[in-house]
Amino acid sequence: MKFKAFLTDNGVSLLEKRFLPALDKMGRICHLYLTREHTIFLHNLLNGDGIQSIAQFRKEALFDDYRISSQNDDRIAFAIDLSLLHRALRSVITICAEFSGSHAGSGGASTTNRLQIKLVKKLPPHSQQPMPFLTFETKGYKSAVIQDVPISKPLSRSDVLELQAALDMAQDLPRTLVQVPDMNQLQNFVDRMKHVGDLINVSITKYGDLHLQISTTLITLGAEFRKLSVIGEQAEVPVGDRDLSAQSRTQRAIQRGDAMTVQVNVKHFAKSLQCHLAKPDCAFYGIGPQGACLTVIFQFFIPGTRQADKSISLHCRLPILDPGSN
Amino acid sequence: MSTSATEPEAADLVCQLDNVQGMVDALTSVRWKRHQDAVVELSEHGIVLIVEESRCLQAKVYLQRELFVRYGYSAQGRPRFGVSLGLFVDCLNTFSVPGHSSTIEIQYPGPDMQLLLKSLDSANACIYAEIRTRIPDMVSWDYNFEPAGSTPLSFTVKSSALKEAIDDLEWPGSSIQITLQPVPPSVTFRGDGHGNLQIDFKYYVNTDLLVAFHCDHQVSYRYKYKFLHATTSNIPASVIKDNRGSKLTIGRGGMLKVQHLVSVARPSISHSHVDSAGYQQPSRIAYIEFFVKPEEDEATGNDS
């Protein structure tokens, strides 16, 4: 089992500034799954009923000179603590920056202090048992700095298969997706809404409406966003519905089969909005087939264009507490 | 079932407010613990919200009709209803978008006697709320605050200084003695207990802190710390920032009245020249009043 690659500058900034802070909010521990073509960060796919998040990068998005081999079809997976990974990466970057600063005049510095990442087994201090680590290594002019991030034992063949199966299962797309108008504003709103209740009803219509509602015995608090862009199945708003209240409009859309409602934990919903720390260019919410989950898909554009960058993908699936009356 | 099913004309009150944060600030200032029941009283003059605790502390928030962009009142008499203060504030807070001035409409009653709120800012995004109300179970303690003598016993102190003084008085003990004396004109807060701490506001020494002072004879009363603390514990940041004065008056029997002013003005970026006196349109101010009963056990509460 071998893994060795060099992180590119772009890869470093993607991880350090954007993805690691966002993924850390999903949960400190995640699985890192490496294949011949992809690097994938996975939360809660094998265990737990928490929010699932899947961040997938094509190897070129993060690395160059990427080498992986294992007896399990060149696939390796292990659990890793994201805050430790983030810390190690940050510290390595500072050192890198210092080196390139001091070598600015001498030329060729950029090639000498490349950031290598690899899997190793080492004997930690005061221990008889070698432990696996993900190691970052920067070679400077005179010295090298090594950061070891402890990881779990690599997953067994059957666990990797299970992880792959769960990953395949998590790829089903909702039939209708609506675009979130303003992530920051929505996050702000949901953070305040959290004080009022624990469960949030999310309704999505084919007309491009996103309706959020918290309802307890003492209070009903909701927000409706209309005329959002829709991907997938869409429909025209029936004329008579335009002047109704948000609740009755959603009710009628559900009866007509033009909408779905699910109930999720408001904390999960708020967490899913934290992904905007990864600075996506847009986000879409949709309800999975048969109301199986609430999915949020983030899109990243190729810098300077409006074209989706296919090499990066991030989506979350929120477990459903009440499938609603769809 | 739907909110639009009620004719707004049938409601006792339909009003619109363009500064939700101001209202949140005003109501937060009387929120001294997590679960508090409030009574709301509507009239043609505005909305009054009352909270009280163990008949020793009462707070009132006055939101006069001038604070509202529109105030449509059509009830006979003065409708009253009970509501959970915490829920009301948390709910209003979701309508307040930082950096925007958000306009909301408040309506009472809804089809099921709810308090209805909705945002009016955008046609494509709407926030709405229905808050369950109760028949108020408390008859609010209607204390007739009367001046102690011919001249009122009162002083006005910068709000931040008052808050700081009361916060500092936490450690010595559970009751605080407030003394006003005319010569030299000064106010003393004193806490005795594990230790003692005395804070003096001397009129001639700190004219910038003690803005006004009226007192013709010495008085001294003791108040429970926790009640005194409640009068400033949640004073909104905007009040501390504007740093207008808070007015304290001692009435007959030692009843203490604490008044704060909370700005509910529409936040304007272009006209931010609030002058040194913190002058703002008087009509855009919410008045907050606290009434604190003195401790009766000892004979310290007396006029001399």
Interface residues (C-beta under 8 A of the other chain):
Chain A: P181 Q185 N188 F189 R192 M193 H195 V196 T217 L218 I219 T220 L221 G222 A223 E224 F225 R226 K227 D243 L244 S245 A246 Q247 S248
Chain B: M1 S2 T3 S4 A5 S84 L87 D90 C91 N93 T94 S96 V97 P98 A123 N124 A125 C126 I127 Y128 A129 E130 I131 R132
